[in-house]
Amino acid sequence: MLLIVAGLASGSFLLSQSVYATDSYLGMLMKYPWYELMLSENGNRNFFASLFSALPGKEPIDEKGEKAQTIPVLVYHGITSEPDGSNVTGGRFRSHMAVLKKAGWETVSLEEFRAFMKGEQDLPEKSFLLTFDDGRKDSFYPVDPILRALDYEAVMFVITSQSLGENGKASHFYLTEKELQFMQGTGRWNLESHGKLAHELYPVGPNGQEGHFYSNLLWFEDKQRQETIEEFRKRIYADLESSKKELEESLGTSAVTVAFPFGDFGQNLFFDPSLKSIRDILLQGAKEQYSYGFYQWWEGEGFTQNHPSPETFLIKRIEPEADWSGEELLAVLENGRAKTLPYYDALSENRGWLSTWGSFELGGVEGLVLRANEDEAGASALLDGSGAWTDYEIQAVVESESQTGVFIWVRFQDVDNNAACNFGKDFVHIEQTVDGEKRVIQGIRGISPIFKGAFQVGARVQGRNVECLVNNEIVVRTQFLDPVLGRGGVGFKMWDEEVGRATLAIKQVVVYKP
């Protein structure tokens, strides 16, 4: 009897220490058969067979199948039971994943993603990386049954001060160390760094101003002074190093990537050039500890997906809006896929045009119409999915009532790295921007390439050669495009000297190999 009592006591204790004993996990286990039943049709698997056998793995890439040229990364935070205005609900998330699965989209592991970005491994077209920030309980328990049902996997970026150590023993909001260890054991999750102390707001000025830990000099109230650059460096390096070390020691794994809290890696500091060194220090410290730094893509930045390159460190992520349907998310991913040449766009519907400045309308009889906002001088738009293009010619029919200047981007990589044909009222310039430094590399004055009514403009890039065309006639050319601009996509920009007046209608776009 004593042995039985002792055995029951021991078993109760062990169960109480197990993730399996938590109410949320038991609820998750109960949900799994229902998710499997709902989602099995999307995965083309037999429901009953999948309950009693291992789920099939992803099919290896077929030599004749399409290979991904770019890869999107999704980021979610909490998956809530009720709408809260910012996070995606469980129902929405299930819809997102089910729609993607049905359309043929498959997740990749972090290891596969890293190999793809370095050019060491091919991935099938429609591959994506799924990530979650903060290490919240509500981004594991509602999600894991869906991953299991769809044979998906994900990455969780963990705030180590919340999930490890004393705070990580009994948190009601963040995942505990025990839960993280269980997640890792499922084989569906990679656990990576979201910093240690970096996910809070801190004093950055004498009047109560607050800012982000990784991208501001802190304010020392007791000393009535701001942090020095050297103090900033030591603080940032210590946080990046300790979060990595704590994850690795607690979980026995390698933490190789970091997600910058709030998606802030100091990119907004360029409004104050004197603080540019803050961004450089942060990125240098992150590069010394991690292979990649993840952040959130924002409207106006450029392409939504990541192009493979051994030099790439910063990885952009798409954060689905709380009210997006599965079909809306699918459209974003499909529009961002690498487009093939030749490419023709009648501009009757949006096939991936992104606003980078001002605003635009698309789909009417006028085609793609760029409009300057009332407080701005111009507007611009970029074709998502064109970033992998190399040698090509673009021709467009345009019209501007105000005889606005026309700017055609070619080899556009991002706002700091691109080339362009700039058609002004009395000039045509070939311009390039490398690492944010813009200069004219060839130009001609004394001509009037801007006409009333509709007219045709074009640009041709081949190797280091760039040519600008008006009504199919070459008006300026160069052979000295910077070699770093060896690939990139297309876009349009327009401007006017008078704020709020500029408009430009683009009637059709044709891009083909020269």
Phi, psi and omega in degrees: 000317179298321179295321179295314179298317179296321179295318178295319180296316180296317180296320179296319179295313181297321179294321180295334179272358184264146175299329182300338185277346184288145180301320183294324181287320177299321177296323179295318179298323180291330181285332189304310180301323180293316177298319181298320179293316181293320191261350186298326179296323179293330181268000179058041179236153175282125186300309185292324178295323183289336178290333187244011178215163179295142179292143181293146178279176179291143179292138176295155182293133178277136181302332180266353181280168179286139177252141181294135172261335176222167179219129176274152175236128176259147175227132173238163173247249176281148171251100193268159178281331179232152178299137177233009177091345182228316182272155179279138178282164179301320179295318178295316182297317177301318179296317179304309185291321181295318180294318179297317180298315182297328180277000175097008179278135181232143176285158173238159176282164177298322179296318178295320179299313180298317180295322178296314182295330179276355182080018183263348184211137172275148174234150177296150172303151183069037171262145176213156176257130181253125182229158177225141179254153167093340182068042182274149177297323183280006169249007172246305187297318177285342189266319188302319178298328179288318176301316181296318182291327184260001184059043177257164173221168187208171176242134174246124176266121193254135170274106191293329179292340181264329186253344181241163182073207184297319181294337185269011182269329185210042181284141178266350183245316181264151177295140180274170179301320179297319179292321178297319178296321177294315179305314181299324181289343180288338185079000180261350188231137163258139180248122186228177190272138171238028182083173178255299182251009194273001185257029175233165173268142185230154177298130179233005179203166185286348185250030177086007178297142179237151180206181184280145185299318187276349189227023179217150167279125183285159177255125178264102183298318182294334181256355180053048178206165177267153178301143176279164178299320181291321176296320177300313181302311182297319181295313182295313180299321181295319181292315179297319182287317184290323180295320177296313183296318181294319178298315184292320180288324182283325188249353179064036182228179177254123175268113189245353180224158177228141172255122182290125178305138183064011182066020188256112175245026178088014184292334182277354183286352180289351171292339176235090186303336181294342182258011180303328181297335178298312179299315182298319180295314180300311183293323178295316178297320179294319180295330180288337183253333191227158178281325184216150171242124184262143177213175181265127173298142177235153180299130181104347182285321184139216184299149183272342186247166186260131178266134181294137176193133179299338182273349185292133173242315182278128182245123181274147180230142176269126176255108181301138176292153184298332183258008178291137170279169176299324180292324178292319177296318179300319180297321179297315181292318180294319180294334181274352179296153181299125179272149183258157177257146359288155182233128177235135180224114176280353175063033176272344176210161183277114179254020176131013179287132183240136176284133175243351179193140181067220181213167176212159174239147183211142174114349178271190181292340181277352182083227178265113183249115175272136180226133174286136172293161188299338181251015182230162185266348184197194180202163180206159179213148185233144179270107178296143180090000180259002188293343180270358181292150181239282181257126183192168172236136177243132176235139181217142172264123185232162179208137180217119179296326183269008184052046179295148173295149182240136185229116178256119175280137167227155183051036178287120176256314173198182186294341181261356183215104182191167173235164184198154165257122184251110181260104179262187183287335178220027180199163168225126180241144163260121184238153172223148175235122180232122182053038176084354180263117184259138175207155175275125180257347173193148180195167177217141178240168177087009175243160181238086184280352183262120184247158169285146182079194184277140175210171187246133174233156182204169177213142180232130177233133178207115187062234177263009181267137175228136177228140177250136186234143172233122183050045176071008177255131178287126181249338177202146180213160175213156175244016191237035174295139181300133182300337180293341179266056183277347177211166177151165188262194186240157177189177181228146174221148175218160183205169176208151179295333181266124182296136174080002185260330193294135170220151177212126177257124178254115190278321179200157181227132175231131177230131182211165179286136183288000000 
